[in-house]
Amino acid sequence: MVAFTASLMAEGYQVNLQGQKNTGMGHTGTGFLLGPSIIHFNPGGLALYDKKMSFNAGVSTIFSNNIFQGAEGLYEAQTENPIGTPFYFYGSYKINDDLAVGLGVNTPYGNSLKWEDDWAGRYLINSISMRSIHIQPTVSYKINDWLSAGVGMTVALNSVELNKSIPITGPNGDSEIDLEGSTTTFGVNAGLMFTLTEQLSAGISYRSQMKAKVTGGTATLDVPEALIANGTFPDETGFSATLPLPNNINFGVAYKVTEKLLVALDINYVQWSVYDSLVFDFEDNTPAFQDSRNPREYSNTMIYRLGAQYDLMDELTLRAGAYYDATPTNDEYYTPETPGANKIGLSGGATIRPFENFEIDLSMLYIHGQKREAEYVPDNFKGTYYTNAFIPGIGLTYSF
Amino acid sequence: MLKNTIYFLVLALFVSACTLEPEEFEASKGTADFTKTIFLGNSLTAGYSSGELYQSAQMESFPAIVAQSLIDAGFMESFKQPLMPNETGFGKRLKLGYSTDCTGATSLGPVGYGVDPDLVAAGTSIAADGPFQNLGVPGAQVSHLLYSGYATLNPYFGRFASAADATILGEAVAQNPTFTVLWIGNNDVLGYATSGGVAPITPTTTFAGSLDAIVSTLDALGSKGVLCNIPDVTSTAFFTTVPYNPIPLTSQGNVDALTAAYANYNTAAAAQGLDLIEWTLGANAMVIEDPTNFAGMRQIKPGELVRLDIPQDSIKCYGWGTQVPVPGEYVLTSDELAEIETAVDNFNASIAAVAADYGWAVVDMNGMLEDIANNGRRIEGKTYTIDFVTGGVFSLDGIHLTGNGNAIVANEIIETINTNYNASIPKVMVSNYSGLVFP
């Protein structure tokens, strides 16, 4: 089993690495077909795929860096990020000329990071690992020559694990709380694909929001014995919390400049404003251990993507792309749990066809986060954040 | 060849992607010269914490924190403190632990550190390791800095004084300081306060004269500096922890018995127009000694303060506050509080005046602690208050600071220096320093 932690590769806790061909082109793919990954990008396009059957799997390896610099000082801390490896699998089957079905399994949300031990922001967050595996059976129908539609039902298996320190020191250092929970949610991924001319295509797709409400979570506290003995803190209690996975509205166009060259543009509108606050409701409360409401106040954001591919020869296609991903994070409620920044992504990729029906997809993405000066006002935690990442990825496609 | 080139480019991209190079904080010393920075003061400057001076607390003294920032910024080469040889000092250190009171109830609170001190080691002179840049001496009042012979009276100075007749100021002068941080005067009023109004307050003229003598001497050597003013005692956990009404009465029988016991007093007091001594179910104000009263006692009023170290057993089991008036030394009456307030105001006015005379800056510790006392202060995800034990600012003696408290003070000093000397000294993260340890 491949580890599937992902790490902050799109803004908020979205992970935009859902197809190596797409990633190589700046993660475009709403308005044209790049193989079975269309199941994620725009289910409406699946009926246009000319293969009887196809399988496509891929994995990316995320090497990311985050640095925090304390305001007005020399203090610096880094994340010791585990190497994230988001993956995807898509399979499709064409029932007849107009009807196709498919299945997608991917990880479009996730967040995994760990700040260095005893860092100055430990009362906000030490580490987080949020995972979301989406399973999406999909059906797509070609309505006429210029329009096809598709819809998928998404089942998401979500889990979260979070650790932070409590500002009470015991014999072994600061106290800590561990929060662990999981939940399953349901959603929809639907889209329309327009074949406008021989050269021009366009698409829109919609992925519905899901509110991942954890109800049977476990909070485990590591606090000095004296404070458990006298009832200041419980040693373990249940909790509930909700983490929203936002609506995505995607629009894309693609234009075939020549037989060999295609350019594509995608715009994603992500309704992050649904992430207003993160509330932990604990079963057992004491005066020192209360439910916590942590404002996040995310804003809706736009991502602009540009990509191109060039068929160099039958055996080799080259790709390049770029995007600008605006951060939904708020200047005043900016937490090191998801250290967002406006990001510029530059990507390149290739598909190699060593023999018939078989493709090797390679992609490479470099993400540069703009320097971000921000503060989490409720905790008076202020500083400058720097982030970047380097993400090589590989995928295999088999189709006939 | 092409393969190698591609390999090299991939590697180069990988390496560059994996290193983030943030912009460094641009430190500036502004108009000041920190080459030889000296810290003068009392126990607060020395790094005294939880009832004693000991090594790990000294490592987190605010002078150590400010000096480390100056060293990190490249404005100062070295900094040395007269470190105690161990963690026990002269033996008065407290820790958080369990104690059982006279009623048999066990509770969490300050108890003795539980390790025998090595008094010989603590008192052994380390003058040969000098000179030291932290010249804070626990117990020192303003005039003590000028007092030749103080080393023979105060073992905390004796252990690092360069000679028996040395003065604290002299130890500074010998190093030709370029910058001075001076926080003195707390003991000139605190002594009066912590003794419940027994030890005298230093006369304002003496205070101002001594302070001027110190600053003029250093200024003449070319030192610039900052003077920290004095916080009001009502901003410390030492006087804000024990309430004026710590006597719970849960039975009407006890209420009636006490009311009967004070019936004669109340008749006489009513005749003189004085407040009665009254008892009700619930929390009751203590009866305290008051020599100005006809019977030498009265009930304490809201707003009057009780020392943290009042013997709790005496209240719980031996009738203090009910049958026996609480001795005056444990209480700050409203008259005494007024005197303290006047003295603090006068001393702080002197500090401001002396600073103005020499063009030094004032660090408003009084304002800062008052703000924390009134509003608390959220820093890096922790709320700091002046509450005893849980507040995080004061150590177990209720007067001296924790490591976190010292870091808050250090940032305040840095802020003042930055503002007044057009400097940009890096601040520190408060949560990188320590607080109290729970068992």
Chai-1 contact restraints between the chains, C-beta under 6 A:
chainA,res_idxA,chainB,res_idxB,connection_type,confidence,min_distance_angstrom,max_distance_angstrom,comment,restraint_id
A,F63,B,C18,contact,1.0,0.0,6.0,A-B,restraint_1
A,N65,B,L20,contact,1.0,0.0,6.0,A-B,restraint_2
A,I67,B,L20,contact,1.0,0.0,6.0,A-B,restraint_3
A,I67,B,P22,contact,1.0,0.0,6.0,A-B,restraint_4
A,Q69,B,P22,contact,1.0,0.0,6.0,A-B,restraint_5
A,G70,B,M429,contact,1.0,0.0,6.0,A-B,restraint_6
A,E72,B,K427,contact,1.0,0.0,6.0,A-B,restraint_7
A,G73,B,P426,contact,1.0,0.0,6.0,A-B,restraint_8
A,G73,B,K427,contact,1.0,0.0,6.0,A-B,restraint_9
A,L74,B,F25,contact,1.0,0.0,6.0,A-B,restraint_10
A,L74,B,D72,contact,1.0,0.0,6.0,A-B,restraint_11
A,L74,B,P426,contact,1.0,0.0,6.0,A-B,restraint_12
A,Y75,B,M429,contact,1.0,0.0,6.0,A-B,restraint_13
A,A120,B,E380,contact,1.0,0.0,6.0,A-B,restraint_14
A,A120,B,M429,contact,1.0,0.0,6.0,A-B,restraint_15
A,A120,B,S431,contact,1.0,0.0,6.0,A-B,restraint_16
A,A120,B,N432,contact,1.0,0.0,6.0,A-B,restraint_17
A,Y123,B,G381,contact,1.0,0.0,6.0,A-B,restraint_18
A,Y123,B,K382,contact,1.0,0.0,6.0,A-B,restraint_19
A,L124,B,G381,contact,1.0,0.0,6.0,A-B,restraint_20
A,P167,B,K382,contact,1.0,0.0,6.0,A-B,restraint_21
A,T169,B,G435,contact,1.0,0.0,6.0,A-B,restraint_22
A,T169,B,V437,contact,1.0,0.0,6.0,A-B,restraint_23
A,G170,B,F438,contact,1.0,0.0,6.0,A-B,restraint_24
A,P224,B,F438,contact,1.0,0.0,6.0,A-B,restraint_25
A,A226,B,L108,contact,1.0,0.0,6.0,A-B,restraint_26
A,A226,B,F438,contact,1.0,0.0,6.0,A-B,restraint_27
A,A226,B,P439,contact,1.0,0.0,6.0,A-B,restraint_28
A,Y366,B,A17,contact,1.0,0.0,6.0,A-B,restraint_29
A,D379,B,G381,contact,1.0,0.0,6.0,A-B,restraint_30
A,N380,B,R378,contact,1.0,0.0,6.0,A-B,restraint_31
A,N380,B,I379,contact,1.0,0.0,6.0,A-B,restraint_32
A,F381,B,E380,contact,1.0,0.0,6.0,A-B,restraint_33
A,F381,B,G381,contact,1.0,0.0,6.0,A-B,restraint_34
A,Y386,B,L20,contact,1.0,0.0,6.0,A-B,restraint_35
A,Y386,B,P22,contact,1.0,0.0,6.0,A-B,restraint_36
A,N388,B,L20,contact,1.0,0.0,6.0,A-B,restraint_37
A,F390,B,F14,contact,1.0,0.0,6.0,A-B,restraint_38
A,F390,B,A17,contact,1.0,0.0,6.0,A-B,restraint_39
